[in-house]
Amino acid sequence: MAELKTKKTDASVAKFLNGIADEQTRADCLALVDIMRQITKSEPKMWGSSIIGFGDYRYKYASGREGDWFLTGFSPRKTEISFYITGCLEGDSKALATLGKYKSGKGCLYVKRLADIHLPSLKTLIRESVSRMKKKAKA
């Protein structure tokens, strides 16, 4: 089986964030670090070269593949911020209805700016995701 390429590193989160050229994106990311730190009670860690993750858990698929991953996180991309929010984007969260302007994929939420969304709804989604991932990790 192929090994997962994205792993937790010892790289500096602060250095990564300070290297973000766009001032608004940098400010949004700094605010997200505070939000996710508060919700997860975990310090941010770099995963790969561009993902900031909070907390961690061990997963194991039915196929036998297993590995380590973070509970929740985000990554500033070229045109948007990608949020890794698992289990809350399939339409069963009421917070999605009030979130505002976003796109989503399987397990990811994409937002251009924090100003485009309702922060209390985002916080609810993050809490729901972290709760689900913690329960899943114990199973």
C-alpha positions in Angstrom: 0.0 0.0 0.0 1.2 3.5 -0.8 2.2 5.6 2.2 0.3 8.8 2.9 2.4 11.8 1.6 0.9 14.4 4.0 2.3 14.0 7.5 2.8 16.1 10.5 6.1 18.0 10.4 8.1 20.1 12.8 7.9 23.2 10.5 6.9 26.5 12.1 3.2 27.4 11.8 4.1 31.1 12.6 6.7 31.2 9.9 4.3 29.6 7.4 1.5 32.1 8.3 3.9 35.1 8.2 4.9 34.1 4.7 1.4 34.5 3.3 1.7 37.4 0.9 -2.0 38.5 0.9 -2.6 40.5 4.1 -6.3 39.7 4.3 -5.7 35.9 3.9 -2.9 36.1 6.5 -5.3 37.9 8.9 -8.0 35.4 8.2 -5.6 32.5 8.9 -4.4 34.0 12.1 -8.0 34.3 13.2 -8.6 30.7 12.2 -5.7 29.5 14.3 -7.3 31.2 17.4 -10.7 29.7 16.6 -9.5 26.1 16.0 -7.1 26.2 18.9 -10.0 27.3 21.2 -12.4 24.6 19.9 -9.9 21.7 19.8 -7.8 22.7 22.8 -4.8 21.7 20.6 -1.9 23.6 19.3 -1.6 24.0 15.5 0.9 21.8 13.7 2.0 21.8 10.1 0.9 18.8 8.0 2.9 18.7 4.8 4.0 22.0 3.5 0.7 24.0 3.6 -1.9 22.4 5.9 -2.4 23.6 9.5 -3.9 20.8 11.6 -5.2 20.6 15.1 -5.3 17.5 17.2 -4.7 14.1 15.8 -6.2 10.7 15.6 -5.4 7.2 14.2 -7.7 5.9 11.5 -8.1 2.4 10.1 -10.1 1.6 7.0 -11.9 -1.7 6.4 -9.2 -2.4 3.8 -6.6 -2.5 6.6 -5.0 0.8 5.6 -4.3 3.0 8.6 -2.6 6.2 9.4 -2.5 9.4 11.4 -4.4 12.6 10.6 -5.6 15.8 12.3 -9.1 16.3 13.8 -9.6 19.6 11.8 -7.5 22.0 10.0 -7.2 24.5 7.1 -4.9 25.5 4.3 -4.6 28.9 2.6 -4.7 28.1 -1.2 -4.2 30.5 -4.1 -7.8 31.6 -4.4 -9.5 30.4 -1.2 -9.0 28.8 2.2 -9.7 25.1 2.3 -11.2 23.8 5.6 -10.9 20.1 6.5 -14.2 19.6 8.2 -15.2 15.9 8.0 -18.7 14.6 8.3 -20.6 17.9 8.4 -20.8 18.8 4.7 -23.3 16.2 3.4 -26.3 18.5 4.3 -27.2 17.2 7.7 -25.8 20.3 9.6 -28.1 23.2 10.1 -25.0 25.4 10.3 -24.5 25.1 6.5 -27.8 26.8 5.9 -26.6 30.0 7.7 -22.9 29.8 6.8 -22.9 32.2 3.8 -20.8 32.1 0.7 -18.9 28.8 0.3 -18.2 25.8 -1.9 -17.8 22.3 -0.6 -16.4 19.0 -1.6 -16.2 15.7 0.2 -14.8 16.6 3.6 -13.6 20.1 2.5 -15.2 23.5 2.7 -13.8 26.4 0.5 -14.2 30.0 1.5 -12.6 33.1 -0.2 -12.6 35.3 2.9 -13.9 35.0 6.5 -15.9 38.1 5.9 -18.0 36.1 3.4 -19.3 33.7 6.1 -21.1 33.7 9.4 -18.4 32.8 11.9 -20.7 31.3 14.6 -21.9 28.9 11.9 -18.3 28.0 11.0 -17.5 27.4 14.7 -20.5 25.1 14.9 -19.3 23.1 11.9 -15.9 22.8 13.3 -17.2 21.7 16.7 -19.5 19.1 15.0 -16.6 17.8 12.9 -14.2 17.5 15.9 -16.9 15.7 17.9 -17.5 13.2 15.1 -13.9 12.6 14.5 -13.2 12.0 18.2 -16.1 9.5 18.4 -14.9 7.8 15.2 -11.3 7.6 16.6 -12.6 5.8 19.7 -14.7 3.3 17.7 
